[in-house]
Structures are given as structure tokens and as C-alpha cells.
Amino acid sequence: MPEVETGTMASIVPPTSTASAPAGQPQRLWFHLQGCVDWLLAGPLPLPDDIRNELLQQRTNKTKTFVVAVLASLLIASIAAALTGAAWAFAWMLAELVLGSTRIYLMMKAIAQAKADRRIAPNITPIWAGLTSVILISAGCYQCVGSGILPLALMAGIGLANLVGGIASRNAGTPRYGILLICILTLPFALATILSPIPFLFLIGLQTPVYTAGMIFLLLENHKILLDLHHSERNNRQMAYHDLLTGLPNRALNLKLFSELLASPPSKPRSPTSKLTVFCLDLDGFKGVNDRFGHATGDAVLVAVAKRLQASVRDGDFVCRLGGDEFVILLPNISDGEAADIARRIISRVSEPFEFASAARVGVSIGLASAPRDGVTADELLSAADRAMYDAKRRGKGGFAVHGSGAEVVTLALTAKAPALAC
């Protein structure tokens, strides 16, 4: 069973995008470019998929910083065109208009996609558009210094400083990409000022690498702070929605999963599968294990049982621990026969001896209820499955009962060599 980190059914983007290559482009080149983008957007250390996705989404959500950067670069190009009247300045201004509009469109498209499906994929187009824009700005500012007009050179330097500050803020979650952008912006400008005939302008060029290093260090510090924040939020979610002993979803997350599964589209008409089947499980003999071997062994048994339950269900099923020795399993879109097979498998696996304490044997009684036959809300289904589970216990334990069916299949959970301990 896949672990649920945030209590949501939203999908998480894998580290490597699986986007197909556009028609007419060689596959090898496309995937090479995609690999470059994946590397640029990755952090210095491997990250869980959910945190990586949040960092990418945070970068996309900084719309004000992005729009100000686009307008600032257009302003520099316009002033350069007005002061110099040179063809390169007008070409720069036109390119800023086209590229800036394109980048804003791509940004709005990415935001709409994020709101629609909660995912941010490392797309090639906006990343290379950003690199192209930075290269264009760097070349334009180089020309501003080369024009020999001191106010224009100073304006270019101030504009670059503002852009670098925005990059350091917006790309705190993607430090490699941010560092590349900062270096592309500042280092050519430093070279231009060192080579400029304007008196003493070379001093700015000598200072620029120091400024660049300082902004890179600031970017890395912001990245560390951001990571610590996301890790803390992730740990808080883990503690709020997961059982601390077994790591399984707890009662709070169980209710969230219930709501999402019950709100999902129903099964096809006349389909033999139920929209949702619920197992209520209670361990047989667990109290005797605690009394005889101690609570440390009891905790170890619970952890081992949790792993056996996860190994017994399908991918997409959810095993939850409500407390004590009570578990709930949610099985979406499953037939009665498949549910019965999983119940038998669980009973068999749980009754197996434990390597750490072979004498600490437990069994399990299971009650089954299905939507919409036995209820359409979480409370109705849990109550129905709970009644079926107690029916299974009354009929001998170590078996399962289906709510309202009047029939029960019992599988002995314990052998004669290791009798059940009293509940």
C-alpha cells in the first residue's frame, strides 16, 4: 500500500518528467534537454517528491516578482533605445516585448495547471525561455556599458542588481537554476565595466564578482531555510495524520480518505465491484501478548502486523490504525470475491509466528461492509463493518464476516501447538 503523506489523493510528479517529444524533434535531443532541466531544478540533495513539488509550485506562485522583473528589463531596454538610438537597443526592446509576453503567458498557463491538478511538472519551455531572457538582458546591459554613456551604464548596473535580488528570492527552491541565472547576468557586466574606457568604472567590475558570490550564498541560505520549513511542515503532517508507532494513517486521515473515496466517481453500472469496501479488524489474543510478554513486545507485534496488512492488500488500498489493536482497511472498486480473498490472506498472514517472539501468537477477526450496499457515509460503513467484526468474534474468532449476508467464512488463525491467548 502506498504511503499517504498529506491526506490527499492528489498525484505527485515523479523526479523525471515523462513528457513526450514534440513532433519533428529528435527524441534523443528532447530527452537530453529534459534531463538538463531536471538537473537544474533539482536541489543539492535528493528530496521527497512531495517537497520537490512544493518547491516548484512555490517558484511558480511568485507572480509579482516575476512580472516586476519582466517590466524592469523592458524599462532598461526602452531607456537604452531612447538614449542611444542604436539598432541593437531597439532590437533589444522588441525582443523584450515578445519574450516577456511569452513568459507571462507561460506563467499563467502553469498557474492554471497547478490549480487544476495540483501538480507542477518540470517543463522545458518556461525554463529555456527564462534562460533566453536572462542571456538577452545580459547582452543588452553589456552593450549599455559599451556605449560609453555613464548614466546608461549605471542604470544597467542598478537594473541588474534588482533582477538578481528577484532571482535569489524566486529561485530559492531551485538553487542550481538560480545560480546559473545570477552568473549569466552579472559576470558579463563585470567584464564590460573592467574593459570600459569610462574612468574608474572598472572598480564596479572588480566589486561585481563579490556581489555575485554574496547573492549566491544568500540564495543557498534561503534554500536551506525553505527546506527546513517544508521538512517541518511534512513532519507535522506526518504526526497529525499518521500513527506514530506503525506509520499508518490514523483516525483523522482515515476520515479524509473516506471522504475522498466516497466522493470519487461511482463504479460502472452493473459492475460487480463495490465503490468502496471497508474492513474493520481487531486482533485476537493481543491483550494476552501484552500481559505475558510486556508492552514492548506488544508494540513490536503491532508494527509487524501493520507490515503484514500492507503486504496483503492491493496497491491503492489504505491500511489505517485507529488505536490499540484496531485497524481499518479501505478497498476501493473491489468485488465481493476479491475482498473475501484478501480477508483470507490477511487472516493467514497475521496468524504466522513472529521471529522476535515465536510464542507471541495473535489472530485477527474481520468485518466487511461495502458501499453503497451497507451505507453511503463513513459512519454508516464503519458501523456496519464493526458489527460484522463482532459477529465474526462471536462465531469463533480468527475469521471474517460480511455485513448483512447471513453467511460467514471462518479460517482458523492459530494452530493447536500455539493456542490463542485470552483477549
C-alpha positions as a Markdown table, in Angstrom:
| # | Residue | x | y | z |
|---|---|---|---|---|
| 1 | Met | 0.0 | 0.0 | 0.0 |
| 2 | Pro | 1.5 | 3.4 | -0.9 |
| 3 | Glu | 2.1 | 5.7 | 2.0 |
| 4 | Val | -0.1 | 8.8 | 2.1 |
| 5 | Glu | 1.9 | 11.9 | 3.2 |
| 6 | Thr | -0.7 | 14.7 | 3.2 |
| 7 | Gly | -4.1 | 13.0 | 3.4 |
| 8 | Thr | -4.9 | 13.8 | -0.2 |
| 9 | Met | -5.4 | 11.7 | -3.3 |
| 10 | Ala | -3.5 | 14.2 | -5.5 |
| 11 | Ser | -0.8 | 12.7 | -7.6 |
| 12 | Ile | 2.8 | 13.6 | -7.1 |
| 13 | Val | 5.1 | 14.4 | -10.0 |
| 14 | Pro | 8.0 | 12.0 | -10.4 |
| 15 | Pro | 11.6 | 13.3 | -10.4 |
| 16 | Thr | 11.9 | 12.8 | -14.1 |
| 17 | Ser | 9.2 | 14.1 | -16.5 |
| 18 | Thr | 7.7 | 11.7 | -18.9 |
| 19 | Ala | 6.6 | 14.3 | -21.4 |
| 20 | Ser | 6.8 | 13.1 | -25.0 |
| 21 | Ala | 8.9 | 14.9 | -27.5 |
| 22 | Pro | 7.2 | 17.2 | -29.9 |
| 23 | Ala | 6.7 | 16.0 | -33.5 |
| 24 | Gly | 9.6 | 16.7 | -35.7 |
| 25 | Gln | 12.3 | 16.9 | -32.9 |
| 26 | Pro | 14.7 | 14.0 | -32.4 |
| 27 | Gln | 13.8 | 12.0 | -29.3 |
| 28 | Arg | 17.4 | 11.9 | -28.1 |
| 29 | Leu | 17.8 | 15.7 | -28.1 |
| 30 | Trp | 14.5 | 16.3 | -26.4 |
| 31 | Phe | 15.2 | 13.9 | -23.6 |
| 32 | His | 18.7 | 15.3 | -23.2 |
| 33 | Leu | 17.2 | 18.8 | -22.8 |
| 34 | Gln | 14.6 | 17.5 | -20.4 |
| 35 | Gly | 17.4 | 15.9 | -18.4 |
| 36 | Cys | 19.2 | 19.3 | -18.2 |
| 37 | Val | 16.0 | 20.9 | -16.9 |
| 38 | Asp | 15.5 | 18.2 | -14.3 |
| 39 | Trp | 19.1 | 18.7 | -13.1 |
| 40 | Leu | 18.8 | 22.5 | -13.0 |
| 41 | Leu | 15.5 | 22.3 | -11.0 |
| 42 | Ala | 16.8 | 19.7 | -8.5 |
| 43 | Gly | 18.4 | 20.7 | -5.2 |
| 44 | Pro | 21.9 | 19.8 | -4.0 |
| 45 | Leu | 20.4 | 16.8 | -2.1 |
| 46 | Pro | 17.8 | 14.3 | -3.1 |
| 47 | Leu | 14.3 | 15.4 | -1.9 |
| 48 | Pro | 11.0 | 13.5 | -1.4 |
| 49 | Asp | 8.6 | 14.0 | -4.3 |
| 50 | Asp | 6.1 | 16.0 | -2.3 |
| 51 | Ile | 8.6 | 18.5 | -1.0 |
| 52 | Arg | 10.2 | 18.8 | -4.5 |
| 53 | Asn | 6.8 | 19.5 | -6.0 |
| 54 | Glu | 6.0 | 22.2 | -3.3 |
| 55 | Leu | 9.3 | 23.9 | -4.1 |
| 56 | Leu | 8.5 | 24.0 | -7.8 |
| 57 | Gln | 5.0 | 25.2 | -7.1 |
| 58 | Gln | 6.3 | 28.0 | -4.8 |
| 59 | Arg | 8.6 | 29.2 | -7.6 |
| 60 | Thr | 5.6 | 29.4 | -10.0 |
| 61 | Asn | 3.4 | 31.2 | -7.5 |
| 62 | Lys | 5.7 | 34.2 | -7.1 |
| 63 | Thr | 3.9 | 36.1 | -9.8 |
| 64 | Lys | 4.5 | 39.6 | -8.6 |
| 65 | Thr | 8.3 | 39.2 | -8.5 |
| 66 | Phe | 8.2 | 37.7 | -12.0 |
| 67 | Val | 6.1 | 40.5 | -13.5 |
| 68 | Val | 8.2 | 43.2 | -11.9 |
| 69 | Ala | 11.3 | 41.6 | -13.4 |
| 70 | Val | 9.8 | 41.5 | -16.9 |
| 71 | Leu | 8.8 | 45.1 | -16.7 |
| 72 | Ala | 12.2 | 46.2 | -15.3 |
| 73 | Ser | 14.1 | 44.5 | -18.1 |
| 74 | Leu | 11.7 | 46.2 | -20.7 |
| 75 | Leu | 12.3 | 49.5 | -19.0 |
| 76 | Ile | 16.1 | 49.2 | -19.3 |
| 77 | Ala | 15.8 | 48.3 | -22.9 |
| 78 | Ser | 13.5 | 51.3 | -23.6 |
| 79 | Ile | 15.8 | 53.8 | -21.9 |
| 80 | Ala | 18.7 | 52.4 | -23.8 |
| 81 | Ala | 16.9 | 52.8 | -27.1 |
| 82 | Ala | 15.9 | 56.4 | -26.1 |
| 83 | Leu | 19.4 | 57.4 | -25.1 |
| 84 | Thr | 21.4 | 55.7 | -27.8 |
| 85 | Gly | 19.0 | 55.5 | -30.8 |
| 86 | Ala | 21.1 | 52.4 | -31.8 |
| 87 | Ala | 19.6 | 49.5 | -33.7 |
| 88 | Trp | 20.7 | 47.0 | -31.1 |
| 89 | Ala | 18.8 | 48.9 | -28.4 |
| 90 | Phe | 15.5 | 48.9 | -30.5 |
| 91 | Ala | 16.0 | 45.2 | -31.3 |
| 92 | Trp | 16.5 | 44.5 | -27.6 |
| 93 | Met | 13.3 | 46.4 | -26.7 |
| 94 | Leu | 11.3 | 44.5 | -29.3 |
| 95 | Ala | 12.7 | 41.2 | -28.1 |
| 96 | Glu | 11.8 | 42.1 | -24.5 |
| 97 | Leu | 8.3 | 42.8 | -25.6 |
| 98 | Val | 7.9 | 39.4 | -27.4 |
| 99 | Leu | 9.8 | 37.3 | -24.9 |
| 100 | Gly | 8.3 | 39.0 | -21.8 |
| 101 | Ser | 4.7 | 38.5 | -23.1 |
| 102 | Thr | 5.5 | 34.8 | -23.9 |
| 103 | Arg | 6.9 | 34.2 | -20.4 |
| 104 | Ile | 3.9 | 35.8 | -18.7 |
| 105 | Tyr | 1.6 | 33.6 | -20.8 |
| 106 | Leu | 3.6 | 30.5 | -19.9 |
| 107 | Met | 3.5 | 31.5 | -16.2 |
| 108 | Met | -0.3 | 32.0 | -16.2 |
| 109 | Lys | -0.7 | 28.6 | -18.0 |
| 110 | Ala | 1.4 | 26.9 | -15.4 |
| 111 | Ile | -0.6 | 28.5 | -12.6 |
| 112 | Ala | -3.8 | 27.3 | -14.2 |
| 113 | Gln | -2.5 | 23.8 | -14.5 |
| 114 | Ala | -1.4 | 23.9 | -10.8 |
| 115 | Lys | -4.9 | 24.9 | -9.7 |
| 116 | Ala | -6.5 | 22.2 | -11.9 |
| 117 | Asp | -4.5 | 19.2 | -10.8 |
| 118 | Arg | -2.1 | 20.3 | -8.0 |
| 119 | Arg | 1.0 | 19.4 | -10.0 |
| 120 | Ile | 4.0 | 21.3 | -11.3 |
| 121 | Ala | 5.9 | 19.4 | -13.9 |
| 122 | Pro | 9.5 | 20.4 | -14.8 |
| 123 | Asn | 8.5 | 21.7 | -18.2 |
| 124 | Ile | 11.2 | 22.6 | -20.7 |
| 125 | Thr | 9.6 | 25.6 | -22.4 |
| 126 | Pro | 9.4 | 28.2 | -19.5 |
| 127 | Ile | 12.9 | 27.1 | -18.2 |
| 128 | Trp | 14.6 | 27.7 | -21.5 |
| 129 | Ala | 12.5 | 30.9 | -22.0 |
| 130 | Gly | 13.9 | 32.2 | -18.7 |
| 131 | Leu | 17.4 | 31.4 | -19.7 |
| 132 | Thr | 16.9 | 33.1 | -23.1 |
| 133 | Ser | 15.5 | 36.2 | -21.4 |
| 134 | Val | 18.5 | 36.4 | -18.9 |
| 135 | Ile | 21.0 | 36.0 | -21.8 |
| 136 | Leu | 19.2 | 38.8 | -23.7 |
| 137 | Ile | 19.3 | 41.1 | -20.7 |
| 138 | Ser | 22.9 | 40.3 | -20.0 |
| 139 | Ala | 23.9 | 41.1 | -23.6 |
| 140 | Gly | 21.9 | 44.3 | -23.6 |
| 141 | Cys | 23.5 | 45.5 | -20.3 |
| 142 | Tyr | 26.9 | 44.7 | -21.8 |
| 143 | Gln | 26.1 | 47.0 | -24.7 |
| 144 | Cys | 24.9 | 49.7 | -22.3 |
| 145 | Val | 28.3 | 49.7 | -20.7 |
| 146 | Gly | 30.0 | 49.6 | -24.1 |
| 147 | Ser | 28.0 | 52.6 | -25.3 |
| 148 | Gly | 30.3 | 54.8 | -23.1 |
| 149 | Ile | 27.2 | 56.7 | -21.6 |
| 150 | Leu | 27.8 | 56.7 | -17.9 |
| 151 | Pro | 24.2 | 57.2 | -16.8 |
| 152 | Leu | 23.2 | 54.3 | -19.0 |
| 153 | Ala | 25.9 | 52.1 | -17.6 |
| 154 | Leu | 24.9 | 52.9 | -14.0 |
| 155 | Met | 21.3 | 52.3 | -14.8 |
| 156 | Ala | 22.1 | 48.9 | -16.3 |
| 157 | Gly | 24.1 | 48.0 | -13.1 |
| 158 | Ile | 21.2 | 49.1 | -10.8 |
| 159 | Gly | 18.7 | 47.1 | -13.0 |
| 160 | Leu | 20.9 | 44.0 | -12.9 |
| 161 | Ala | 21.1 | 44.3 | -9.1 |
| 162 | Asn | 17.3 | 44.4 | -8.8 |
| 163 | Leu | 16.9 | 41.5 | -11.1 |
| 164 | Val | 19.5 | 39.4 | -9.2 |
| 165 | Gly | 17.6 | 40.1 | -6.0 |
| 166 | Gly | 14.4 | 38.9 | -7.5 |
| 167 | Ile | 16.1 | 35.8 | -8.9 |
| 168 | Ala | 17.6 | 35.0 | -5.5 |
| 169 | Ser | 14.1 | 35.2 | -4.0 |
| 170 | Arg | 12.1 | 33.4 | -6.7 |
| 171 | Asn | 14.5 | 30.6 | -7.2 |
| 172 | Ala | 15.3 | 29.7 | -3.5 |
| 173 | Gly | 13.7 | 26.4 | -4.1 |
| 174 | Thr | 15.7 | 25.7 | -7.3 |
| 175 | Pro | 19.2 | 26.9 | -6.4 |
| 176 | Arg | 21.1 | 25.5 | -9.3 |
| 177 | Tyr | 18.9 | 27.3 | -11.8 |
| 178 | Gly | 19.1 | 30.5 | -9.7 |
| 179 | Ile | 22.9 | 30.4 | -9.5 |
| 180 | Leu | 23.1 | 29.9 | -13.3 |
| 181 | Leu | 20.9 | 32.9 | -13.9 |
| 182 | Ile | 22.8 | 35.1 | -11.5 |
| 183 | Cys | 26.1 | 34.3 | -13.1 |
| 184 | Ile | 24.8 | 34.9 | -16.6 |
| 185 | Leu | 23.5 | 38.3 | -15.5 |
| 186 | Thr | 26.5 | 39.6 | -13.5 |
| 187 | Leu | 29.7 | 38.2 | -14.9 |
| 188 | Pro | 29.5 | 39.7 | -18.5 |
| 189 | Phe | 28.5 | 43.0 | -16.9 |
| 190 | Ala | 31.6 | 42.9 | -14.7 |
| 191 | Leu | 33.8 | 42.2 | -17.8 |
| 192 | Ala | 32.3 | 45.1 | -19.7 |
| 193 | Thr | 33.0 | 47.5 | -16.8 |
| 194 | Ile | 36.6 | 46.4 | -16.5 |
| 195 | Leu | 37.1 | 46.9 | -20.2 |
| 196 | Ser | 35.2 | 50.2 | -20.3 |
| 197 | Pro | 37.2 | 53.4 | -21.1 |
| 198 | Ile | 35.0 | 55.4 | -18.6 |
| 199 | Pro | 37.3 | 56.5 | -15.8 |
| 200 | Phe | 37.1 | 54.4 | -12.6 |
| 201 | Leu | 34.2 | 52.3 | -13.9 |
| 202 | Phe | 36.5 | 49.2 | -13.6 |
| 203 | Leu | 36.0 | 49.5 | -9.8 |
| 204 | Ile | 32.4 | 48.3 | -10.3 |
| 205 | Gly | 33.7 | 45.4 | -12.3 |
| 206 | Leu | 36.0 | 44.4 | -9.5 |
| 207 | Gln | 33.2 | 44.6 | -7.0 |
| 208 | Thr | 30.6 | 42.7 | -9.1 |
| 209 | Pro | 32.0 | 39.2 | -8.5 |
| 210 | Val | 32.0 | 39.8 | -4.8 |
| 211 | Tyr | 28.3 | 40.9 | -5.0 |
| 212 | Thr | 27.6 | 37.8 | -7.2 |
| 213 | Ala | 29.2 | 35.5 | -4.6 |
| 214 | Gly | 27.2 | 37.2 | -1.8 |
| 215 | Met | 23.9 | 36.7 | -3.7 |
| 216 | Ile | 24.7 | 33.1 | -4.3 |
| 217 | Phe | 25.4 | 32.5 | -0.6 |
| 218 | Leu | 22.1 | 34.3 | 0.2 |
| 219 | Leu | 20.3 | 32.1 | -2.3 |
| 220 | Leu | 21.7 | 28.9 | -0.7 |
| 221 | Glu | 20.9 | 30.1 | 2.8 |
| 222 | Asn | 17.3 | 30.8 | 1.7 |
| 223 | His | 17.2 | 27.3 | 0.1 |
| 224 | Lys | 18.2 | 25.8 | 3.4 |
| 225 | Ile | 15.6 | 27.8 | 5.4 |
| 226 | Leu | 13.0 | 26.9 | 2.9 |
| 227 | Leu | 13.9 | 23.2 | 3.1 |
| 228 | Asp | 13.8 | 23.2 | 6.9 |
| 229 | Leu | 10.4 | 24.8 | 6.7 |
| 230 | His | 9.0 | 22.2 | 4.3 |
| 231 | His | 10.5 | 19.4 | 6.3 |
| 232 | Ser | 8.9 | 20.7 | 9.4 |
| 233 | Glu | 5.6 | 21.0 | 7.7 |
| 234 | Arg | 6.0 | 17.5 | 6.4 |
| 235 | Asn | 6.8 | 16.1 | 9.9 |
| 236 | Asn | 3.8 | 18.0 | 11.3 |
| 237 | Arg | 1.6 | 16.4 | 8.7 |
| 238 | Gln | 3.1 | 13.1 | 9.4 |
| 239 | Met | 2.4 | 13.4 | 13.2 |
| 240 | Ala | -1.1 | 14.8 | 12.6 |
| 241 | Tyr | -2.2 | 12.2 | 10.1 |
| 242 | His | -0.2 | 9.1 | 10.9 |
| 243 | Asp | 0.1 | 6.7 | 13.8 |
| 244 | Leu | 3.5 | 7.3 | 15.4 |
| 245 | Leu | 4.1 | 3.6 | 16.2 |
| 246 | Thr | 3.3 | 2.0 | 12.9 |
| 247 | Gly | 3.4 | 4.9 | 10.4 |
| 248 | Leu | -0.1 | 4.0 | 9.1 |
| 249 | Pro | -2.7 | 6.6 | 8.5 |
| 250 | Asn | -4.5 | 7.4 | 11.8 |
| 251 | Arg | -8.2 | 8.2 | 12.5 |
| 252 | Ala | -8.0 | 11.7 | 11.2 |
| 253 | Leu | -6.5 | 10.7 | 7.9 |
| 254 | Asn | -8.8 | 7.7 | 7.7 |
| 255 | Leu | -11.8 | 10.1 | 7.7 |
| 256 | Lys | -10.2 | 12.2 | 4.9 |
| 257 | Leu | -9.6 | 9.2 | 2.8 |
| 258 | Phe | -13.1 | 8.1 | 3.4 |
| 259 | Ser | -14.5 | 11.4 | 2.1 |
| 260 | Glu | -12.3 | 11.4 | -1.0 |
| 261 | Leu | -13.0 | 7.7 | -1.9 |
| 262 | Leu | -16.8 | 8.2 | -1.3 |
| 263 | Ala | -16.7 | 11.4 | -3.4 |
| 264 | Ser | -15.0 | 9.6 | -6.3 |
| 265 | Pro | -17.0 | 8.7 | -9.4 |
| 266 | Pro | -19.1 | 5.5 | -8.8 |
| 267 | Ser | -18.4 | 2.2 | -10.4 |
| 268 | Lys | -19.8 | 1.5 | -13.9 |
| 269 | Pro | -23.5 | 0.4 | -14.0 |
| 270 | Arg | -23.9 | -3.3 | -13.5 |
| 271 | Ser | -20.3 | -3.6 | -12.4 |
| 272 | Pro | -19.7 | -6.5 | -10.0 |
| 273 | Thr | -17.3 | -4.2 | -8.0 |
| 274 | Ser | -18.3 | -2.2 | -5.0 |
| 275 | Lys | -17.5 | 1.5 | -4.9 |
| 276 | Leu | -15.7 | 1.0 | -1.5 |
| 277 | Thr | -15.3 | -1.9 | 0.8 |
| 278 | Val | -14.3 | -1.4 | 4.4 |
| 279 | Phe | -12.6 | -3.9 | 6.7 |
| 280 | Cys | -12.8 | -3.5 | 10.4 |
| 281 | Leu | -10.1 | -5.6 | 12.1 |
| 282 | Asp | -9.5 | -6.5 | 15.7 |
| 283 | Leu | -6.6 | -8.6 | 16.9 |
| 284 | Asp | -7.4 | -11.9 | 18.7 |
| 285 | Gly | -5.2 | -12.6 | 21.7 |
| 286 | Phe | -3.3 | -9.3 | 21.7 |
| 287 | Lys | -4.2 | -8.5 | 25.3 |
| 288 | Gly | -2.6 | -11.8 | 26.4 |
| 289 | Val | 0.6 | -10.9 | 24.5 |
| 290 | Asn | 0.8 | -7.6 | 26.4 |
| 291 | Asp | 0.1 | -9.3 | 29.7 |
| 292 | Arg | 2.5 | -12.2 | 29.2 |
| 293 | Phe | 5.4 | -10.6 | 27.3 |
| 294 | Gly | 5.1 | -6.9 | 28.1 |
| 295 | His | 4.2 | -3.8 | 26.2 |
| 296 | Ala | 7.5 | -3.6 | 24.3 |
| 297 | Thr | 6.7 | -6.9 | 22.7 |
| 298 | Gly | 3.1 | -5.8 | 22.1 |
| 299 | Asp | 4.3 | -2.7 | 20.3 |
| 300 | Ala | 6.6 | -4.9 | 18.1 |
| 301 | Val | 3.7 | -7.1 | 17.3 |
| 302 | Leu | 1.6 | -4.1 | 16.2 |
| 303 | Val | 4.4 | -2.9 | 13.9 |
| 304 | Ala | 4.8 | -6.4 | 12.4 |
| 305 | Val | 1.0 | -6.8 | 11.9 |
| 306 | Ala | 0.9 | -3.4 | 10.2 |
| 307 | Lys | 3.6 | -4.5 | 7.7 |
| 308 | Arg | 1.7 | -7.8 | 7.1 |
| 309 | Leu | -1.5 | -5.9 | 6.5 |
| 310 | Gln | 0.2 | -3.6 | 4.0 |
| 311 | Ala | 1.7 | -6.6 | 2.2 |
| 312 | Ser | -1.7 | -8.4 | 2.0 |
| 313 | Val | -3.7 | -5.7 | 0.2 |
| 314 | Arg | -3.5 | -4.2 | -3.3 |
| 315 | Asp | -1.8 | -1.1 | -4.5 |
| 316 | Gly | -4.3 | 1.7 | -3.9 |
| 317 | Asp | -5.8 | 0.2 | -0.8 |
| 318 | Phe | -5.3 | 2.0 | 2.5 |
| 319 | Val | -4.4 | 0.4 | 5.8 |
| 320 | Cys | -5.2 | 2.6 | 8.9 |
| 321 | Arg | -4.7 | 2.2 | 12.6 |
| 322 | Leu | -7.5 | 3.7 | 14.7 |
| 323 | Gly | -5.8 | 2.9 | 18.0 |
| 324 | Gly | -4.8 | 0.0 | 20.2 |
| 325 | Asp | -5.2 | -3.2 | 18.2 |
| 326 | Glu | -8.0 | -1.8 | 15.9 |
| 327 | Phe | -7.3 | -1.4 | 12.2 |
| 328 | Val | -9.4 | -0.3 | 9.3 |
| 329 | Ile | -8.7 | -1.1 | 5.6 |
| 330 | Leu | -10.3 | 0.9 | 2.7 |
| 331 | Leu | -10.5 | -1.1 | -0.6 |
| 332 | Pro | -11.9 | 1.0 | -3.5 |
| 333 | Asn | -13.5 | -0.7 | -6.5 |
| 334 | Ile | -13.4 | -4.3 | -5.4 |
| 335 | Ser | -15.7 | -7.3 | -5.9 |
| 336 | Asp | -17.0 | -9.3 | -3.0 |
| 337 | Gly | -14.9 | -12.3 | -4.1 |
| 338 | Glu | -11.7 | -10.3 | -4.2 |
| 339 | Ala | -12.5 | -8.8 | -0.8 |
| 340 | Ala | -13.0 | -12.3 | 0.6 |
| 341 | Asp | -9.7 | -13.5 | -0.8 |
| 342 | Ile | -7.9 | -10.5 | 0.7 |
| 343 | Ala | -9.6 | -11.2 | 4.1 |
| 344 | Arg | -8.4 | -14.8 | 4.0 |
| 345 | Arg | -4.9 | -13.7 | 3.1 |
| 346 | Ile | -4.8 | -11.3 | 6.0 |
| 347 | Ile | -6.0 | -13.9 | 8.5 |
| 348 | Ser | -3.4 | -16.3 | 7.3 |
| 349 | Arg | -0.5 | -13.8 | 7.3 |
| 350 | Val | -1.4 | -12.3 | 10.7 |
| 351 | Ser | -1.5 | -15.7 | 12.4 |
| 352 | Glu | 2.0 | -16.6 | 11.3 |
| 353 | Pro | 4.6 | -16.6 | 14.2 |
| 354 | Phe | 6.9 | -13.6 | 14.8 |
| 355 | Glu | 10.6 | -14.1 | 14.5 |
| 356 | Phe | 11.3 | -11.8 | 17.5 |
| 357 | Ala | 8.9 | -13.8 | 19.8 |
| 358 | Ser | 7.6 | -17.1 | 18.3 |
| 359 | Ala | 5.3 | -17.7 | 21.3 |
| 360 | Ala | 3.6 | -14.4 | 20.9 |
| 361 | Arg | 0.8 | -15.5 | 18.6 |
| 362 | Val | -2.2 | -13.5 | 17.6 |
| 363 | Gly | -5.1 | -13.8 | 15.2 |
| 364 | Val | -7.5 | -11.4 | 13.6 |
| 365 | Ser | -11.2 | -11.1 | 13.2 |
| 366 | Ile | -12.5 | -9.0 | 10.3 |
| 367 | Gly | -15.9 | -7.4 | 9.5 |
| 368 | Leu | -16.7 | -6.4 | 5.9 |
| 369 | Ala | -19.1 | -3.7 | 4.7 |
| 370 | Ser | -19.4 | -2.3 | 1.2 |
| 371 | Ala | -20.8 | 0.9 | -0.3 |
| 372 | Pro | -23.5 | 1.6 | -1.4 |
| 373 | Arg | -25.0 | -1.7 | -0.2 |
| 374 | Asp | -24.2 | -1.2 | 3.5 |
| 375 | Gly | -24.1 | 2.6 | 3.7 |
| 376 | Val | -23.1 | 5.7 | 1.8 |
| 377 | Thr | -21.3 | 7.6 | 4.6 |
| 378 | Ala | -18.1 | 6.9 | 6.6 |
| 379 | Asp | -20.1 | 6.5 | 9.8 |
| 380 | Glu | -22.6 | 4.0 | 8.2 |
| 381 | Leu | -19.9 | 1.9 | 6.7 |
| 382 | Leu | -17.7 | 1.8 | 9.8 |
| 383 | Ser | -20.7 | 0.9 | 12.0 |
| 384 | Ala | -21.7 | -1.9 | 9.6 |
| 385 | Ala | -18.2 | -3.3 | 9.3 |
| 386 | Asp | -17.8 | -3.0 | 13.1 |
| 387 | Arg | -21.0 | -5.0 | 13.7 |
| 388 | Ala | -19.8 | -7.7 | 11.2 |
| 389 | Met | -16.4 | -7.8 | 13.0 |
| 390 | Tyr | -18.1 | -8.5 | 16.4 |
| 391 | Asp | -20.3 | -11.1 | 14.7 |
| 392 | Ala | -17.1 | -12.8 | 13.5 |
| 393 | Lys | -15.7 | -12.8 | 17.0 |
| 394 | Arg | -18.9 | -14.3 | 18.5 |
| 395 | Arg | -18.7 | -17.1 | 16.0 |
| 396 | Gly | -15.2 | -18.2 | 17.0 |
| 397 | Lys | -12.6 | -15.5 | 16.1 |
| 398 | Gly | -9.9 | -15.9 | 13.5 |
| 399 | Gly | -12.4 | -15.4 | 10.7 |
| 400 | Phe | -14.4 | -12.8 | 8.8 |
| 401 | Ala | -18.0 | -11.9 | 8.4 |
| 402 | Val | -19.8 | -9.9 | 5.7 |
| 403 | His | -22.3 | -7.4 | 7.0 |
| 404 | Gly | -25.9 | -8.4 | 6.3 |
| 405 | Ser | -25.1 | -11.5 | 4.3 |
| 406 | Gly | -26.1 | -14.0 | 6.9 |
| 407 | Ala | -23.0 | -16.1 | 5.9 |
| 408 | Glu | -19.5 | -16.2 | 7.2 |
| 409 | Val | -16.3 | -17.8 | 6.2 |
| 410 | Val | -14.0 | -18.8 | 9.1 |
| 411 | Thr | -10.3 | -19.5 | 8.7 |
| 412 | Leu | -8.6 | -20.7 | 11.9 |
| 413 | Ala | -5.9 | -18.3 | 12.7 |
| 414 | Leu | -4.0 | -20.2 | 15.4 |
| 415 | Thr | -2.6 | -23.8 | 15.4 |
| 416 | Ala | -3.1 | -26.4 | 18.2 |
| 417 | Lys | 0.6 | -26.1 | 19.1 |
| 418 | Ala | 0.2 | -22.4 | 19.9 |
| 419 | Pro | -3.3 | -21.8 | 21.4 |
| 420 | Ala | -4.8 | -18.4 | 21.4 |
| 421 | Leu | -4.1 | -16.1 | 24.4 |
| 422 | Ala | -7.2 | -14.7 | 26.0 |
| 423 | Cys | -8.4 | -11.4 | 24.7 |
